[in-house]
Amino acid sequence: MSDLLTAPEREIDRLETLACRVLERARSRGADQVEVALNSSLAREAAVRLGEIDVLEEARDRGIRVSVYRGQCSGSASTGDLSPDTVDECVDRALAIARYTQPDPAAGLAQAELMAVDRVDLDLWHGHDLGMNDLLERAREIEQAGRDADARISNSEGASVSTEAAVSVYANSHGFIGSNRGTQYSQSCVLIAADQAGMQRDYDWDSRRSLSELASPEATGLEAARRTLRRLGARRVPTGKVPVLFAPEVARGLIAHLVSAVSGGSLYRRASFLLDALGQRILPDWASLIERPRLPGGPASAWFDADGVATRESALIADGELLRYVLSSYSGRRLGLNTTANAGGVRNLQFVGGSHDPDALLAELGTGLLVTEVMGQGVNLVTGDYSRGAAGFWVEGGEIAWPVEEITIAGHLRDMLGGIVAAGTDIDTRRNIQTGSLLVDRMMVAGQA
C-alpha cells in the first residue's frame, strides 16, 4: 500500500520542506524573486483485450520546477529527482540561466496582495488503494459486458481502468505556500461491430474523483456496445448547408476554441480571431460562460492558480457578451491588464442557459446533422476558419434517420458561436469545460456530390 494513498499529508509536508529550501537558497544567492512548483503522483493502469492482459503499468512520478527572477531577467530549471543535493543543483541552474536571458518587462511574480489566503477543502481526495488485480478484474467485466451485448459485436480494441493520486505544492518569495491533492478514477472500452454493410467502432468512458461515483463496469461496457451498434450502416449525406447539432462530447470543443482565442498567449501574439473583442457579443444573449474554480469535486477545481493567485467564481461571458479575457499575471502584463487568476487555464467553465432536453433539441433541429465525433486539425484560431471531418447521424423530422460518416463540416467560429440557437440540459460534467449539446443554425456539410 502506497504512503501517498494512505498519508498524502506526509508527502505534502515533504514537498513543502523542499519548497522552503529552494526559496532560501535562491534568495541567498541573489534572486530578487523565486517561485517553485513540486508534484508527486502515483498512477496505475490495467487494460485487457479479448480477455487477455494488454497493459499493466504503475508509475510513481515526482518533479520540481524552479523559476528565479533577477530584475527583469528570468531563468527556470526542472528535475524529477527530489534529493536535496539535486534540488540545490536545480536552483543553481535556474540562477545561471537568468544571468544570460534578455530582460522581459512582464516577467515576475503576481502581485503579493493577490495571493490566496484561505485554504479551502474542495473534496478532491477519495483515496482507494486498488491493486492491479482489482483493476484487471474491472477491465475484464467492462469488456465482457460489451462483447456479450449483441452478436454483431465482432471484436474489441480493449477496456482499460486507471487510477491516479496526486499532490502538489506551489510556493513563492512573497511568503505564499499552498498545496492541492486529488484522486482520479477512469475507465473506457472500445468495441467493433460488423454487419453486411461493413464494420464500425465506437467507445464509452467515464472519469470521476471518487470510485463510488464511477459508472459500473457493466454500464460502460453496454454503453460502448450501444454506441458502436448504432453506427452500423453509416453513409454519406448530400452536400449543402444545414443545421448542425453538436453532442456534448464535441460541443465542448467549440467552447475550447473560444477559450483559446480569448487566452492571453493568443492575444498578445495577435494570433486570435477574437482580438479586441471585450464587450462584444460572442454568444446568443441567453447564453453565459461561468467559471467555477472552487466547485466541490470538480475535475479542475483549485483554490489558487499556477501563480498562487486566489481563484473565484466569475463570468467569462454573460448574456452573450465577452466580459474578460483568460489571463495569467504574465499575459496580463503583456496586455496591460490584471490577471484573471487563470495561470494554468480555466477551471470548471460551464455553459449556462441551455433549456432543451435531447428530444426537444432534435425537434428544434428538424432536418439536419447530429455530430457525435470530429476529427482532423482543420481549425485556424487566427482566422476563425473551421473545417473538420465528422461522423454522427442524419436527422429528419426531429427523428434520427441513419448514421453518417466520411463527411466534412465547415464554417467560421465567430458565426458558429453567434449562431447557436439552442443548448441542451445534457451537460457533461466529466471535463474542465462543461456543456450540453449545442445547436448551430447553419453550416456547410460536404458529403456526396
MARLOLUM-440180 format. One record per residue: residue in one letter; x, z, y of N, C-alpha, C in turn. Coordinates in steps of 0.001 Angstrom, whole numbers, padded with zeros to 6 digits, always signed. Layout:
aXZYXZYXZY/...
# end
This chain:
m+000849+000000-001197+000000+000000+000000+000882+000000+001243/s+000585-000861+002191+001437-001021+003358+001209+000082+004384/d+002322+000561+004989+002206+001541+006067+001449+000966+007256/l+001589-000339+007488+000889-000952+008613-000618-000821+008442/l-001107-000981+007213-002540-000872+006971-003020+000566+007013/t-002229+001480+006472-002685+002866+006362-002374+003698+007604/a-001324+003319+008336-000928+004106+009512-000451+003187+010630/p-001359+002417+011217-000937+001496+012287-000351+002215+013494/e-000783+003464+013735-000261+004204+014881+001242+004422+014762/r+001715+004599+013523+003146+004804+013309+003939+003557+013716/e+003414+002382+013365+004090+001140+013741+004026+000921+015250/i+002899+001259+015862+002786+001134+017320+003793+002044+018010/d+003937+003282+017511+004914+004207+018097+006324+003622+018024/r+006647+002998+016897+007971+002387+016731+008180+001257+017740/l+007170+000423+017898+007284-000681+018848+007381-000172+020281/e+006639+000870+020608+006701+001425+021963+008078+002022+022255/t+008681+002656+021239+010031+003200+021409+011028+002085+021703/l+010909+000978+020968+011782-000170+021217+011533-000770+022599/a+010272-000811+023016+009947-001351+024338+010630-000540+025435/c+010587+000771+025315+011240+001625+026314+012754+001415+026310/r+013323+001198+025130+014758+000925+025020+015118-000361+025774/v+014278-001381+025605+014513-002660+026280+014461-002491+027797/l+013433-001816+028285+013279-001647+029733+014472-000909+030331/e+014892+000150+029657+016014+000941+030171+017305+000126+030181/r+017567-000598+029100+018812-001367+029023+018838-002485+030070/a+017735-003201+030196+017703-004324+031134+017865-003852+032577/r+017174-002783+032946+017285-002287+034320+018693-001765+034599/s+019303-001118+033610+020644-000564+033815+021703-001649+033933/r+021369-002868+033490+022314-003982+033547+021963-005002+034629/g+021134-004599+035579+020961-005416+036766+019663-006177+036907/a+018741-006047+035971+017464-006751+036101+016610-006087+037175/d+015994-006894+038026+015066-006357+039023+013715-006037+038396/q+013282-006888+037483+012024-006682+036768+012238-007063+035301/v+011447-006435+034430+011563-006682+032990+010178-006615+032370/e+009948-007459+031372+008763-007312+030535+009149-007607+029095/v+008431-006973+028174+008747-007129+026760+007453-007115+025959/a+007353-008022+025001+006201-008086+024097+006719-007991+022668/l+006126-007095+021885+006505-006902+020489+005278-007037+019607/n+005473-007520+018397+004354-007649+017464+004817-007356+016045/s+003871-006920+015236+004132-006633+013827+002862-006950+013052/s+002994-007701+011961+001797-008106+011220+002073-008187+009724/l+001009-008042+008967+001029-008227+007515-000099-009185+007167/a+000237-010318+006557-000766-011319+006185-000657-011614+004695/r-001816-011773+004061-001873-012133+002647-002859-013279+002462/e-002539-014181+001559-003437-015291+001255-003380-015605-000227/a-004549-015849-000785-004659-016331-002164-005591-017529-002161/a-005194-018589-002854-006018-019795-002940-006035-020288-004374/v-007177-020828-004764-007322-021412-006097-007848-022832-005955/r-007556-023642-006956-008122-024988-007038-008500-025241-008478/l-009776-025539-008692-010327-025728-010039-010030-024524-010918/g-010135-023349-010315-009968-022098-011035-008547-021641-011229/e-007575-022490-010918-006168-022148-011124-005525-021716-009804/i-004525-020838-009914-003840-020350-008719-003131-021495-008009/d-003374-021610-006723-002747-022648-005907-001763-022048-004909/v-002141-020910-004309-001289-020239-003323-001376-018737-003522/l-000233-018078-003520-000142-016621-003434+000944-016316-002413/e+000578-015711-001311+001556-015540-000240+001323-014236+000495/e+002405-013523+000734+002369-012339+001591+003480-012470+002617/a+003145-012298+003879+004124-012444+004961+004117-011190+005822/r+005290-010594+005978+005453-009422+006849+006317-009851+008020/d+005720-009981+009183+006431-010515+010348+006542-009474+011454/r+007687-009474+012095+007896-008684+013311+008621-009562+014320/g+008399-009292+015591+009081-010084+016601+009101-009397+017945/i+010015-009850+018794+010120-009318+020152+010517-010453+021085/r+009945-010437+022275+010327-011391+023325+010587-010604+024601/v+011756-010811+025158+012177-010108+026368+012292-011112+027509/s+011729-010776+028661+011877-011599+029865+012412-010722+030989/v+013456-011207+031647+014047-010456+032756+014041-011327+034008/y+014025-010653+035154+013993-011352+036441+015071-010763+037348/r+015927-011639+037849+016919-011273+038868+016565-012062+040124/g+015972-011411+041088+015442-012148+042220+014371-013100+041726/q+014532-014378+042026+013563-015381+041578+014053-016151+040352/c+015124-015681+039740+015654-016313+038529+015223-015508+037310/s+014868-016209+036248+014370-015521+035058+015102-015998+033815/g+015085-015150+032801+015641-015503+031503+014847-014833+030411/s+014675-015518+029300+013912-014973+028178+014681-015186+026886/a+014492-014266+025948+015089-014382+024626+014174-013686+023632/s+014256-014105+022384+013392-013518+021359+014142-013418+020042/t+013638-012564+019155+014210-012407+017827+013162-011817+016892/g+013348-012056+015604+012480-011463+014595+013089-010247+013940/d+014265-009851+014395+014969-008679+013866+014823-007539+014862/l+014144-006465+014463+013887-005362+015382+014846-004197+015193/s+015999-004440+014601+017005-003385+014535+017520-003120+015948/p+017849-001869+016276+018249-001540+017654+019390-002401+018189/d+020408-002647+017379+021541-003446+017859+021114-004876+018197/t+020259-005463+017353+019807-006834+017606+018910-006896+018839/v+018084-005883+019020+017239-005826+020218+018108-005739+021474/d+019174-004941+021415+020096-004865+022554+020710-006235+022851/e+021105-006958+021805+021673-008293+021985+020649-009243+022609/c+019396-009088+022228+018330-009929+022777+018202-009704+024286/v+018269-008448+024704+018215-008131+026131+019394-008769+026862/d+020567-008650+026279+021761-009197+026925+021694-010721+027031/r+021125-011373+026017+020986-012834+026080+020038-013243+027200/a+018939-012517+027335+017985-012824+028407+018643-012663+029776/l+019445-011616+029933+020139-011400+031203+021144-012512+031481/a+021840-012956+030438+022816-014032+030619+022131-015330+031024/i+021000-015626+030407+020258-016846+030743+019799-016814+032197/a+019362-015640+032661+018861-015524+034034+019939-015844+035066/r+021199-015694+034689+022283-015990+035635+022438-017485+035894/y+021867-018310+035023+022091-019753+035126+020819-020556+035432/t+019687-019903+035542+018447-020635+035817+018247-020823+037317/q+017470-021841+037658+017154-022115+039056+016101-021124+039565/p+016165-020752+040829+015144-019850+041381+013753-020480+041314/d+012770-019659+041017+011371-020087+040967+010557-019078+041767/p+010030-019465+042925+009290-018514+043767+008082-017880+043078/a+007574-018506+042021+006394-017964+041339+006753-017001+040214/a+008048-016864+039913+008459-016026+038788+008292-014547+039116/g+008082-013744+038091+007993-012299+038267+006766-011710+037616/l+006713-010396+037597+005588-009687+037009+004340-009821+037875/a+003210-009563+037266+001970-009439+038034+002069-008205+038930/q+001231-008138+039943+001269-007015+040881+001002-005699+040158/a+001730-004662+040561+001636-003371+039885+000229-002789+039941/e-000457-002989+041060-001795-002397+041200-002837-003056+040301/l-002494-004188+039675-003437-004871+038785-003303-004437+037330/m-002287-003615+037038-002073-003215+035654-003266-002426+035110/a-003572-002644+033834-004665-001916+033188-004319-000434+033123/v-005315+000401+033311-005104+001848+033332-005813+002525+032171/d-007073+002216+031979-007879+002914+030977-007830+002178+029644/r-007212+002817+028644-007178+002251+027299-008591+002255+026715/v-008987+001152+026094-010347+001006+025568-010283+000678+024079/d-011072+001397+023270-011183+001077+021845-012220-000028+021695/l-011774-001204+021263-012651-002371+021183-013136-002645+019761/d-012949-001708+018858-013466-001822+017486-012914-003067+016788/l-011596-003225+016862-010961-004409+016282-010260-004113+014962/w-010146-002843+014604-009368-002468+013410-010289-001962+012303/h-010264-002665+011179-011030-002260+009996-010142-002497+008776/g-009237-001554+008544-008221-001740+007520-008738-001573+006098/h-008500-002581+005268-008773-002529+003829-007544-003097+003127/d-006978-002341+002201-005767-002796+001520-006146-003630+000303/l-006533-004885+000552-006890-005795-000533-005624-006374-001150/g-005461-006172-002454-004313-006724-003144-004524-008179-003510/m-003485-008803-004038-003566-010215-004403-004630-010466-005467/n-004772-009552-006413-005797-009746-007448-007198-009740-006851/d-007415-008877-005850-008718-008851-005171-008985-010176-004461/l-007968-010694-003782-008132-011958-003066-008365-013114-004037/l-007616-013122-005142-007786-014181-006140-009183-014170-006742/e-009653-012984-007075-010991-012884-007670-012055-013400-006700/r-011919-013053-005438-012899-013508-004446-012823-015022-004275/a-011609-015573-004233-011459-017023-004097-012083-017753-005283/r-011888-017230-006477-012473-017866-007665-013999-017817-007618/e-014550-016705-007145-016010-016587-007036-016556-017615-006047/i-015859-017789-004934-016302-018757-003926-016329-020158-004515/e-015212-020558-005107-015125-021919-005629-016127-022149-006757/q-016269-021173-007652-017175-021362-008783-018618-021485-008320/a-018998-020693-007322-020362-020790-006792-020624-022184-006245/g-019646-022757-005568-019809-024109-005038-019860-025164-006124/r-018986-025060-007109-018937-026066-008181-020184-026024-009059/d-020777-024839-009197-021969-024695-010040-023256-025072-009317/a-023179-025341-008029-024395-025547-007237-025137-026817-007608/d-024418-027860-008016-025056-029153-008268-024113-029997-009119/a-024698-030778-010022-023882-031618-010907-023104-032673-010135/r-023541-032993-008923-022843-034005-008135-021562-033479-007480/i-021341-032167-007520-020062-031624-007054-019024-031962-008117/s-018211-032961-007837-017329-033530-008857-015912-032988-008825/n-015518-032391-007711-014140-031935-007603-014056-030875-006509/s-012892-030285-006389-012678-029247-005381-011273-029375-004815/e-011174-029163-003517-009857-029045-002892-009434-027594-002783/g-010287-026690-003287-009891-025299-003398-010653-024353-002503/a-010467-023068-002806-011020-021984-002000-009888-021022-001686/s-009905-020465-000492-008854-019529-000102-009460-018311+000571/v-008767-017188+000435-009146-015938+001086-007877-015354+001695/s-007957-014904+002928-006781-014350+003591-007140-013108+004390/t-006161-012250+004564-006314-011058+005398-005110-010956+006320/e-005335-010376+007482-004221-010117+008391-004479-008826+009143/a-003447-008006+009229-003470-006802+010054-002306-006909+011026/a-002568-006714+012305-001525-006920+013310-001610-005866+014405/v-000445-005449+014890-000362-004573+016058+000593-005217+017054/s+000387-004941+018323+001256-005497+019360+001402-004500+020498/v+002514-004620+021190+002811-003759+022338+003341-004635+023466/y+002879-004373+024674+003423-005031+025869+003807-003940+026864/a+004979-004085+027464+005426-003118+028468+006195-003857+029552/n+006190-003284+030755+006990-003872+031836+007525-002789+032757/s+008372-003208+033684+009077-002257+034540+008211-001674+035645/h+006945-002042+035713+006011-001341+036597+005640+000024+036026/g+006027+000291+034795+005631+001518+034121+004465+001332+033177/f+003985+000094+033059+002859-000171+032157+003344-000304+030721/i+002612+000310+029799+002818+000086+028373+001453+000158+027688/g+001133-000866+026948-000169-000926+026284-000030-001510+024895/s-000971-001167+024035-000930-001655+022659-002298-002141+022225/n-002295-003041+021266-003516-003525+020621-003299-003541+019116/r-004376-003400+018379-004313-003534+016925-005590-004209+016456/g-005486-005001+015400-006671-005705+014925-006497-006200+013505/t-007620-006396+012839-007635-006968+011494-008495-008220+011494/q-008230-009093+010529-008999-010328+010379-009106-010660+008898/y-010330-011001+008464-010592-011391+007072-011243-012768+007095/s-010679-013701+006337-011154-015085+006389-011277-015661+004988/q-012183-016627+004841-012331-017334+003570-012872-018728+003832/s-012562-019654+002921-013018-021035+003076-013096-021708+001725/c-013828-022821+001689-013974-023601+000464-014192-025060+000840/v-013473-025969+000174-013599-027407+000404-013981-028071-000914/l-015099-028796-000901-015614-029417-002120-015753-030924-001955/i-015834-031611-003084-016018-033059-003123-017230-033371-003986/a-018107-034216-003474-019294-034647-004217-019243-036154-004404/a-019904-036632-005463-019896-038070-005755-021255-038512-006272/d-021649-039728-005898-022809-040393-006478-022501-041886-006530/q-023510-042688-006804-023268-044124-006953-022774-044780-005671/a-023020-044144-004517-022600-044719-003235-021161-044371-002872/g-020572-043392-003548-019199-043025-003236-018987-041525-003244/m-017895-041091-002602-017505-039681-002584-017489-039155-001148/q-017785-037867-001021-017753-037203+000278-017159-035809+000108/r-016589-035298+001179-016054-033935+001173-016568-033187+002388/d-016678-031878+002250-017014-031008+003375-016598-029593+003001/y-016864-028668+003875-016339-027316+003673-017247-026291+004340/d-016970-025022+004050-017546-023920+004814-016474-022848+004940/w-016626-021998+005945-015643-020940+006163-016292-019784+006897/d-015629-018655+006891-016072-017520+007684-014848-016690+008027/s-014922-015964+009144-013825-015104+009570-014394-013965+010396/r-014021-012736+010038-014574-011553+010707-013494-010482+010849/r-013725-009560+011770-012834-008425+011945-012943-007433+010786/s-014148-007300+010239-014417-006324+009182-014770-007039+007892/l-014228-006563+006780-014528-007159+005479-016014-007064+005164/s-016658-005979+005598-018076-005791+005295-018958-006816+005997/e-018455-007442+007070-019234-008439+007801-018967-009862+007330/l-017979-010033+006452-017644-011363+005952-018748-011847+005013/a-019052-013138+005068-020062-013706+004171-019694-013421+002720/s-020692-013321+001866-020419-013093+000447-019725-014316-000139/p-018950-014137-001215-018319-015299-001854-019331-016372-002247/e-020458-015956-002798-021477-016917-003217-022010-017705-002026/a-022237-017012-000898-022792-017689+000279-021857-018780+000788/t-020563-018503+000830-019612-019516+001307-019524-020684+000341/g-019492-020410-000966-019444-021496-001941-020681-022371-001898/l-021856-021752-001816-023102-022520-001788-023241-023328-000500/e-022816-022756+000628-022903-023498+001890-021933-024674+001886/a-020747-024483+001316-019812-025609+001199-020423-026724+000362/a-021111-026354-000716-021767-027360-001562-022895-028058-000807/r-023708-027285-000090-024823-027880+000653-024318-028867+001694/r-023282-028474+002415-022752-029345+003458-022136-030612+002864/t-021527-030487+001696-020914-031653+001051-021978-032608+000520/l-022983-032069-000140-024029-032906-000740-024817-033680+000310/r-025029-033072+001467-025845-033744+002486-025142-034961+003076/r-023838-035118+002814-023105-036261+003352-023121-037470+002417/l-023620-037294+001201-023668-038426+000272-024566-039533+000823/g-024113-040764+000657-024878-041906+001155-024661-042199+002618/a-023588-041659+003200-023325-041875+004631-023051-043342+004928/r-023496-043783+006107-023256-045155+006533-023119-045197+008050/r-022809-046378+008558-022675-046552+009995-024040-046735+010651/v-024018-046637+011976-025234-046892+012751-024940-048030+013726/p-025959-048677+014257-025733-049758+015229-025056-049241+016494/t-024266-050079+017118-023603-049736+018373-024625-049686+019511/g-024486-048678+020365-025389-048565+021503-025252-047220+022181/k-025976-047026+023280-025983-045760+023989-027191-044942+023551/v-026927-043726+023051-027998-042873+022531-027708-041417+022901/p-028722-040546+022837-028465-039115+022991-027608-038611+021829/v-026748-037637+022117-025856-037084+021094-025968-035563+021102/l-026238-035006+019931-026334-033560+019759-025081-033073+019036/f-024314-032222+019692-023105-031660+019094-023453-030335+018416/a-023199-030239+017104-023393-028984+016385-022418-027936+016922/p-022701-026635+016730-021854-025594+017334-020372-025742+017032/e-020032-026140+015787-018625-026209+015420-017861-027292+016172/v-018561-028293+016717-017888-029309+017539-018225-029149+019023/a-019346-028504+019331-019706-028266+020735-018658-027400+021425/r-018089-026451+020683-017067-025591+021291-015874-026410+021780/g-015617-027556+021122-014522-028409+021564-014752-028959+022961/l-016005-029292+023284-016310-029773+024639-016001-028698+025674/i-016390-027461+025364-016124-026364+026296-014625-026081+026361/a-013925-026226+025236-012474-026026+025242-011780-027040+026143/h-012265-028286+026160-011692-029287+027065-011920-028883+028523/l-013100-028367+028816-013394-027898+030169-012426-026781+030559/v-012246-025815+029645-011352-024686+029927-009931-025174+030182/s-009452-026095+029361-008102-026636+029563-007970-027294+030932/a-009019-027984+031351-008967-028714+032622-008968-027792+033832/v-009491-026565+033691-009508-025627+034821-008496-024503+034627/s-007552-024684+033699-006490-023708+033486-005318-023995+034413/g-004623-022932+034789-003584-023036+035799-002518-024069+035517/g-002026-024125+034267-000968-025074+033945-001363-026507+034211/s-002585-026877+033847-003060-028241+034102-003227-028498+035590/l-003660-027472+036319-003952-027660+037740-002685-027785+038575/y-001700-026906+038354-000514-027020+039212+000354-028217+038836/r+000150-028757+037638+000826-030010+037278+000031-031235+037722/r-001137-031004+038295-002029-032091+038739-002403-032979+037562/a-002643-032356+036408-002939-033094+035178-004313-032703+034653/s-005330-032840+035498-006677-032428+035130-007708-033327+035800/f-008790-033599+035082-009887-034364+035678-010778-033479+036548/l-010465-032181+036627-011251-031265+037452-010410-030646+038569/l-009501-031426+039131-008729-030950+040277-009656-030654+041459/d-009384-029529+042138-010129-029177+043361-011636-029099+043112/a-012011-028603+041923-013431-028584+041558-014116-027247+041841/l-013401-026276+042413-014033-024993+042724-015264-025201+043596/g-016353-024532+043209-017588-024646+043964-018432-025846+043605/q-017915-026711+042749-018675-027898+042352-019511-027610+041106/r-020571-028398+040930-021426-028252+039754-020807-029026+038593/i-020506-028306+037522-019882-028894+036340-020882-028992+035192/l-021698-027956+035037-022727-027900+034002-024097-027957+034671/p-025169-028168+033904-026512-028117+034497-026792-026739+035090/d-027730-026673+036020-027928-025436+036776-028535-024296+035973/w-028937-024550+034726-029451-023474+033878-028370-022890+032968/a-027144-023397+033071-026078-023017+032143-024977-022234+032851/s-024421-021253+032141-023299-020465+032653-022274-020263+031539/l-021038-020002+031931-019982-019607+031003-019488-018234+031428/i-019701-017242+030567-019348-015863+030874-018222-015422+029944/e-017153-014870+030531-016049-014354+029723-016237-012858+029512/r-016197-012426+028241-016410-011020+027890-015205-010515+027089/p-014083-010261+027769-012851-009907+027061-012877-008540+026400/r-013822-007691+026777-013896-006360+026167-015090-006236+025223/l-015511-007354+024672-016609-007367+023717-016190-006620+022456/p-016904-005549+022058-016526-004818+020846-016518-005730+019619/g-015424-005703+018893-015312-006508+017682-015138-007985+017918/g-014932-008411+019151-014829-009836+019458-013579-010470+018873/p-013619-011768+018606-012464-012434+017995-011235-012475+018886/a-011399-012336+020201-010245-012399+021105-010247-011242+022101/s-010878-010138+021750-011019-009026+022694-009674-008356+022981/a-009486-007948+024242-008281-007236+024668-008584-006525+025977/w-007992-005335+026151-008251-004589+027386-007240-004919+028482/f-006202-005686+028132-005286-006222+029139-004827-007596+028675/d-004398-008418+029646-003946-009761+029282-002447-009755+029001/a-001863-010925+028791-000450-011010+028422+000487-010625+029557/d-000041-010408+030764+000746-009896+031892+000534-008403+032108/g-000329-007770+031286-000654-006366+031481-001791-006126+032447/v-002389-007194+032969-003476-007074+033952-004772-006673+033246/a-005514-005767+033851-006770-005301+033266-007774-006442+033162/t-008380-006588+031995-009413-007606+031807-010767-007056+032223/r-011686-007964+032530-013042-007551+032880-013988-008722+032647/e-015253-008409+032469-016258-009458+032298-016435-010211+033607/s-016473-011533+033526-016681-012328+034733-017190-013708+034358/a-017833-014353+035316-018347-015706+035108-017270-016720+035464/l-017059-017673+034582-016234-018834+034899-017104-019877+035598/i-018293-020074+035046-019303-020958+035637-020619-020195+035689/a-021291-020218+036809-022599-019581+036950-023582-020592+037520/d-024718-020728+036860-025747-021688+037281-025149-023079+037482/g-024235-023429+036594-023617-024748+036610-022410-024902+037507/e-022160-023927+038405-021109-024059+039421-019814-023376+038986/l-018688-024063+039155-017381-023500+038823-016989-022460+039871/l-016891-021189+039435-016615-020100+040364-015136-019770+040476/r-014374-020059+039443-012955-019702+039455-012198-020580+038470/y-010879-020466+038513-010036-021129+037528-009631-020118+036450/v-008809-020551+035509-008304-019698+034431-006811-019521+034685/l-006433-018363+035260-005093-018207+035819-004365-016976+035291/s-003088-017146+035041-002170-016029+034849-001572-015680+036211/s-000727-014659+036249-000085-014335+037525+000838-015475+037962/y+001522-016116+037005+002441-017201+037352+001684-018415+037884/s+000689-018884+037125-000034-020077+037572-000809-019798+038853/g-001270-018565+039014-001936-018210+040258-001009-018363+041455/r+000219-017871+041313+001181-018016+042418+001481-019484+042701/r+001591-020288+041653+001866-021708+041851+000764-022380+042661/l-000466-021859+042529-001608-022451+043219-001989-021697+044493/g-001270-020601+044789-001614-019805+045954-002877-018987+045763/l-003175-018628+044510-004388-017877+044185-004027-016618+043406/n-004987-015717+043257-004776-014499+042482-004983-014760+040997/t-004317-013962+040176-004550-014044+038739-006004-013715+038413/t-006529-014329+037366-007879-014013+036883-007811-013232+035576/a-006654-012621+035298-006427-011858+034060-006582-012744+032831/n-006066-013961+032945-006164-014904+031830-004805-015350+031299/a-003753-014544+031516-002494-014828+030832-002760-014724+029333/g-002478-015794+028609-002828-015841+027189-004127-016558+026915/g-004836-017000+027963-006055-017781+027763-007329-016998+027995/v-008461-017655+027759-009760-016992+027895-010011-016127+026663/r-010901-015159+026820-011207-014228+025735-012719-014075+025609/n-013234-014548+024495-014671-014458+024203-015501-015103+025314/l-015292-016389+025494-016039-017145+026503-017346-017623+025882/q-018468-017241+026486-019781-017508+025905-020601-018449+026786/f-021177-019465+026144-022114-020369+026823-023475-019676+026863/v-023993-019477+028062-025251-018747+028254-026286-019692+028861/g-027494-019632+028355-028575-020455+028896-029309-021260+027854/g-028765-021315+026636-029438-022051+025571-030728-021374+025145/s-031773-022179+024917-033080-021604+024572-033756-022309+023402/h-033109-023328+022828-033728-024132+021774-033217-023715+020394/d-034135-023539+019440-033693-023365+018060-033348-024743+017495/p-032717-024808+016306-032276-026111+015786-033383-027155+015680/d-034566-026767+015232-035661-027736+015118-036095-028255+016487/a-036126-027356+017470-036510-027776+018819-035478-028730+019417/l-034202-028517+019101-033165-029426+019590-033320-030816+018988/l-033618-030885+017683-033830-032190+017053-035033-032893+017665/a-036079-032120+017945-037261-032711+018577-036929-033233+019972/e-036118-032471+020714-035697-032904+022050-034818-034153+021964/l-033984-034217+020937-033128-035386+020729-033966-036629+020461/g-034995-036469+019633-035846-037616+019300-035148-038561+018362/t-034588-039630+018894-033810-040589+018110-032403-040661+018687/g-031425-040404+017844-030041-040385+018303-029128-039842+017230/l-028013-039264+017654-026947-038870+016735-026708-037367+016776/l-026655-036746+015601-026216-035358+015445-024782-035389+014930/v-023847-034857+015705-022428-034878+015340-022033-033530+014744/t-021484-033565+013528-021022-032345+012866-019510-032317+012677/e-018852-033439+012947-017397-033493+012804-016833-034536+013759/v-015719-034195+014402-014994-035168+015219-013552-035202+014747/m-012901-036331+014975-011521-036483+014521-010756-037369+015497/g-009424-037291+015423-008603-038087+016319-008273-037351+017602/q-007361-037924+018368-006832-037282+019578-007216-038026+020851/g-008347-038699+020852-008702-039552+021974-009347-038843+023139/v-008741-037752+023604-009244-037035+024773-008131-036989+025815/n-008387-037524+026998-007414-037544+028080-007880-036574+029161/l-007233-035405+029231-007660-034391+030190-007264-034739+031620/v-006391-035713+031796-006023-036136+033150-007124-036998+033754/t-007633-037935+032969-008678-038840+033468-010083-038391+033095/g-010207-037575+032031-011519-037178+031536-012101-038126+030516/d-011372-039171+030169-011879-040130+029181-011933-039487+027797/y-013030-039755+027083-013282-039135+025777-013668-040219+024784/s-012927-040318+023677-013246-041281+022627-012706-040742+021312/r-013621-040406+020382-013186-039794+019128-013995-040335+017962/g-013354-040359+016803-014084-040651+015588-015053-039524+015293/a-016176-039843+014642-017197-038827+014415-017933-039078+013111/a-018544-038012+012620-019435-038085+011468-020578-037114+011716/g-021687-037331+011042-022844-036463+011226-024087-037058+010617/f-025164-037124+011414-026457-037579+010898-027212-038360+011966/w-027884-039401+011521-028785-040135+012394-030133-039434+012378/v-030720-039299+013562-031994-038592+013714-033030-039568+014247/e-034199-039576+013637-035315-040406+014105-036576-039561+014181/g-037257-039644+015315-038487-038883+015488-038303-037392+015321/g-037124-036887+015688-036862-035454+015593-036544-034965+014200/e-036345-035886+013257-036029-035522+011873-034725-036190+011455/i-033910-035462+010677-032681-036052+010153-033041-037165+009182/a-032492-038366+009425-032844-039539+008625-031805-039829+007545/w-030518-039902+007930-029478-040163+006933-028117-039741+007495/p-027138-039515+006602-025790-039163+007057-025057-040371+007623/v-024151-040095+008542-023432-041137+009276-021931-040869+009184/e-021146-041952+009050-019690-041838+009054-019077-043083+009686/e-017758-043026+009910-016989-044166+010419-017560-044735+011718/i-017806-043830+012663-018273-044257+013978-017359-043651+015043/t-017494-044142+016250-016759-043616+017398-017753-043264+018491/i-017559-042101+019105-018380-041726+020257-017477-041699+021490/a-018009-042157+022627-017180-042277+023826-017985-041941+025071/g-017272-041435+026065-017889-041115+027346-016834-040556+028278/h-017275-039936+029365-016378-039263+030293-016769-037795+030309/l-015776-036906+030198-016073-035486+030053-016907-034941+031207/r-016664-035399+032417-017453-034907+033554-018917-035301+033376/d-019167-036529+032933-020539-036982+032701-021166-036253+031517/m-020379-036019+030477-020895-035345+029288-021293-033908+029600/l-020431-033188+030302-020726-031796+030635-021916-031699+031584/g-021943-032565+032579-023069-032563+033507-024335-033108+032898/g-024189-033863+031800-025339-034474+031144-025900-033678+029990/i-025485-032417+029855-026080-031553+028831-027514-031237+029246/v-028473-031593+028404-029882-031412+028754-030540-030274+027995/a-029881-029763+026965-030429-028632+026213-029299-027988+025427/a-029450-026692+025147-028457-025953+024365-029178-025059+023373/g-028521-024808+022247-029162-024077+021165-028885-022585+021184/t-029737-021879+020464-029545-020443+020246-028713-020184+018994/d-028271-021247+018321-027487-021133+017086-026009-020924+017411/i-025718-019837+018107-024372-019603+018638-023419-019178+017525/d-022267-019827+017473-021213-019486+016523-020290-018470+017190/t-020300-017223+016682-019538-016136+017306-018183-015913+016648/r-017778-016803+015757-016554-016561+014988-015285-016934+015738/r-015407-017639+016843-014224-018106+017565-014210-017599+019004/n-013098-017869+019663-012874-017410+021022-013857-018018+022016/i-014198-019300+021834-015207-019963+022663-016486-020043+021846/q-017556-019458+022362-018779-019273+021586-019933-020022+022238/t-020484-020966+021487-021592-021767+022000-022503-022172+020862/g-023745-022481+021204-024642-023097+020250-024518-024608+020332/s-025438-025308+019696-025449-026771+019762-025683-027222+021204/l-025097-028363+021569-025244-028913+022917-025736-030352+022825/l-026820-030654+023550-027405-031992+023558-027007-032718+024837/v-026268-033825+024681-025840-034663+025801-026797-035841+025919/d-027215-036136+027135-028299-037101+027330-027980-038496+026812/r-026718-038955+026951-026419-040321+026522-024913-040517+026393/m-024504-041123+025278-023114-041507+025062-023071-042849+024344/m-021935-043507+024447-021742-044743+023697-021360-044395+022260/v-022083-044971+021313-021786-044818+019892-021415-046189+019350/a-020212-046303+018809-019743-047573+018259-019752-047495+016739/g-020583-048303+016123-020671-048358+014670-020680-049787+014203/q-021830-050245+013711-021953-051641+013296-022040-052551+014514/a-021483-053723+014374-021544-054701+015460-022969-055186+015661/
# end
